[in-house]
Amino acid sequence: MNKPKSFIKLQKEWYSKLEKDGFKDIEYFDKSMEPRDMMYKEAIKTGKAIQDKFSSTEQYYIEASQFYWNHQFEEDSHKQIWYLHSEGCAYRQISKKLKMPYQQVFKTVNKYKEIMLSTR
């Protein structure tokens, strides 16, 4: 599907305005495929640390489930997020089920991943 020239022009204008204001799109990659957003880079770093610590995906989710039962969460919403994560739900699914922003789910899961990794 081709976009009309007027749409492309307007899109470029708004992307330029957003970039000048410091906005960085988490889903945008430049030509070298390097993530532009620090949060995304942190997720990649955490993912690599998890790969180093767990022999398999199954092992990760077993320990994530144990962490759910053994850890004192700061908020009930954090506990709900972690429960769904430990059951294998994707961040977007968790976001929809709990009716909360994706960013909140993302940050909460990564926060508790770091805690879980540090207690191993």
Buried (B, 14 or more C-beta within 10 A) or exposed (E): EEEEEEEEEEEEEEEEEEEEEEEEEBEEEEEEEEBBBEEBEBBEEBEEEBEEEBEEEEEBBEBBBEBBEEBEBEEEBBBBBBBBBBEEBEBEBBBEEBEBEEEBBBBBBBBBBBEBBEEE
